[in-house]
Amino acid sequence: MKKIDIEGLHQQFKKELIKEKRKISIIQLFILVIFLFLWEVASQQYWIDPLIFSSPRKIWDLLITNFFDGTLWPHLYTTLFETILGFIIGTLFGTILATILWWFPFTAKVLDPYLVVLNSMPKVALGPILIVAIGPTMTSIIAMGVIISIIITTIVVYTAFREVDPNFLKVLQTFRATRWQMFKEAILPSSFPVIISTLKVNVGLSWVGVIVGEFLVSKQGLGYLIIYGFQVFNFTLVLMALVIIAIFATVMYKGVELIEKQLIKNN
Amino acid sequence: MGFLDVIDVSHIYFSKESTTTALLDVSFTVDKGEFISLLGPSGCGKTTLLSIISGLIEPTFGTITLENERVGTNNRHIGYMLQQDYLFPWKTIEENILLGLKLMSRLDQQTRKTALALLEKMGLYNVEDKYPKELSGGMRQRVALVRTLATEPKVLLLDEPFSALDFQTKLKLEDLVFNTLKQFNKTAILVTHDIGEAIAMSDRIYLFSKRPGTIVREFTVPDELRHLEPFQARNHPTYNDLFQIIWEELNELEKN
């Protein structure tokens, strides 16, 4: 029999993997650099209107200035606080609502058309009403973050609850499990993957809700900076706020991914 | 009256378009420690019957009694093992086998020890902290059996528990289940469409017809086969004779 150098082949395989990963990273970085470079050049050469599209350097300078003179911080805190709260409340209450629907199937049947209507309706359109009802405060902005994610969370999680393999429930029934025990032992744990993926969607949705909310009423926050920048025609400020939002939304998304890895190791 | 009595059970499923009579006038009696097989083609209402016996669903007509007491939906003396193991993938093996005890609020040091000892009896060592996906199909089905036996049911219902396994594993598990049940003197009802399995494992066999499911014949397995382990029973000459008889009977049924 021919002697096969398994160890050597494995090393080679690993080397190939690392090589590919490095190649991908390099290309990704390259695209970013090219994009920023072209933007900068285009802006300086007036290929694009620098008043509207600003330039990476101007955005960077503004960011550094605002960062160190402390004017950026209150805006950042406010928006982050509102978004995280909206995100948590939306997901939590959506899951609780889904639980109620699962618990009372008759109620679920009755409410079905209303959920569909609520889900199809653009929730941001409720903004003005919310502001008048709750008042032009941070509460109504958080409420925007909540309503935009709560209905879709309810629908998706409720669907996941219903799709749990009935045989798991049958096993529990043979042990005379109560409805609460069935929920705790089978329904909830087997729906964790779906709940986590709604978390990912809700990260994006909460940002939308909060930013729109800030457009409408706030005196502070990244959404406020965007609207303010727009009103005084300072698009460098608008773009800076956008960059910050992109960074923090990504960080939140990555955070959810970490939770996901922890929670569903064994599903 | 026997140990377990199935009395005039009929069951009808309703849907908007149609009604299906799944079971019609099914009656039989099981003595304590007996092993009964319900044999029949797919769709003869066997699984429905098991669900009714275990109290999971109420029959449209008829009653089930265990030791002369009516079996209701809060019955705690009938264990049920499904076609597949349905171990909870997010629970460890230990959590899985203690599930029934936990749900019935009977989990304490003593019952826990008994359940874990049962695991070793089934030839499963050092698996308590593993997760189901780390075990083979045969091992998982053994864990599912431990989960069912842990609550010490008086009657054990087996719904084609070996059908999802490969042949070799199936033969080994048949012997294991047979010996375990005999040792604890458990009463068991096995649902199967495998003639050989029914003969090798049971004391008596009820043959079911298809839609509506009803008993067409009863076979008593000869003494010389009853006391043999399933694997040895399969090699006994009498086994083949009975197999032929039931085979022809089943073929007759399919013609009609």
Boltz contact constraints between the chains, C-beta under 6 A:
constraints:
  - contact:
      token1: [A, 167]
      token2: [B, 82]
      max_distance: 6.0
  - contact:
      token1: [A, 167]
      token2: [B, 86]
      max_distance: 6.0
  - contact:
      token1: [A, 168]
      token2: [B, 86]
      max_distance: 6.0
  - contact:
      token1: [A, 171]
      token2: [B, 86]
      max_distance: 6.0
  - contact:
      token1: [A, 173]
      token2: [B, 56]
      max_distance: 6.0
  - contact:
      token1: [A, 174]
      token2: [B, 80]
      max_distance: 6.0
  - contact:
      token1: [A, 175]
      token2: [B, 100]
      max_distance: 6.0
  - contact:
      token1: [A, 175]
      token2: [B, 103]
      max_distance: 6.0
  - contact:
      token1: [A, 176]
      token2: [B, 76]
      max_distance: 6.0
  - contact:
      token1: [A, 177]
      token2: [B, 103]
      max_distance: 6.0
  - contact:
      token1: [A, 181]
      token2: [B, 103]
      max_distance: 6.0
  - contact:
      token1: [A, 189]
      token2: [B, 90]
      max_distance: 6.0
  - contact:
      token1: [A, 266]
      token2: [B, 89]
      max_distance: 6.0
  - contact:
      token1: [A, 266]
      token2: [B, 90]
      max_distance: 6.0
  - contact:
      token1: [A, 266]
      token2: [B, 131]
      max_distance: 6.0
  - contact:
      token1: [A, 267]
      token2: [B, 90]
      max_distance: 6.0
